[in-house]
Amino acid sequence: MSEAIVLPRSIGGKSIYMREHRKSDGRMLRLYGREAHRLSPSPEAADPIAQGGEVRFHPLRSEWNVYAAHRQNRTFKPSLADDPLAPTIKGGPATEIPFADFELAVFENKFAAFHHSAVNAANLTGINTEPAKGACDVVVYAPDSAGSLHTIGQDRRQVLIAALIDRYQALFNAGCNYVLPFENRGDEVGVTLHHPHGQIYGFERVPVTQQRAIDAFAEGYDLSAEIAAVMPDYGLGAEGGVAAFVPRFARFPYEVWLAPQHRREGPWDCSDEELEGLAYWLGEITRRYDALFEQPAATMMAFHAAPKGGSEGYHFTVQFYPLLRAPGRVKYLASVEQHTGTFTVDVMPETAVQALREV
């Protein structure tokens, strides 16, 4: 058990602390917060942990996909009493976080698709296979079993961003070449744990979609110019130098992007003011989606930042993809989308931005 340290990057004018705890099964848990965490841990079980799967190359799509059969039996929609992301309360069931309280927690996923110690891969004639090297973290926003990026508040969102910056650096240093923090929210997305949380995947290889963006920026695409062109007609506003807007080329109904108005490679590259603006918009867009769809809105959100070592011209964004096209109506990704990558968009970006402004 280590003592809490102050992170190099503070947001909101106050220090942020991080404390490491090695769980009984060998996985690392990190506790982040405005206060130094000093509670003693509760006893933990030491169950066997799968150490990643394997990746196989798809010859017609030029992409590597991960195969992780051990994830088939991962935790599935537990009751509130069995919430594995809640604090471990004296006399209660053991959880992933063996402390009676915490602010924000990040731990290595028990059912990781990628793992730094992955060593096994099938030997298949004509198919390239490799161990699924990398990392998978779970990011628990708060001890409460209900909530969202909106309800946790601005201060906790700032702690979250500081934690993500810390994990970006650590995973790059550990050998990951691309890091993707993300959140899946809602049954329609396939969420199996409703405690408010996100995840971080560290990839040994840059995924195909991200490589295309890297190439586009390197070839001269200027997102700053696009943001200037779309604001205010497609914009929801700008806070701290971070714009929220509906892309004119959106693929999902009500898709929203957040981006610094001036080029930054990742959140680590942003000013304190920009990070405060980013924290604001993470909560505000979540609030607007919930109001628009009249329910906790199913969304897929991810941070799109530069790869390890940076990339020429890269411009950091956070992208929200809603899985609803109207209250109670799911935007299904059916045959055309799945087989060709050509999206059929049911709501015009011009209509979407107006609806999001009104909420």
Secondary structure, 3 states (H helix, E strand, C coil): CCCCEECCCCECCECCEEEEEECCCCCEEEEEECCCCCCCCCCCCCCCCCCCCEEEEECCCCEEEEECHHHHHCCCCCCHHHCCCCECCCCCCCCCECCCCCCEEEEECCCCCCCCCCCCCCCCCCCCEEECCEEEEEEECCCCCCCCCCCCCHHHHHHHHHHHHHHHHHHHHCCCCEEEEEEEECHHHCCCCCCCEEEEEEECCCCHHHHHHHHHHHCCCCHHHHHHHHCCCCEEEEECCEEEECCCCCCCCCCEEEEECCCCCCHHHCCHHHHHHHHHHHHHHHHHHHHHHCCCCCEEEEEECCCCCCCCCCCCEEEEEECEEECCEECCCCHHHHHHCCCCCCCCHHHHHHHHHHC
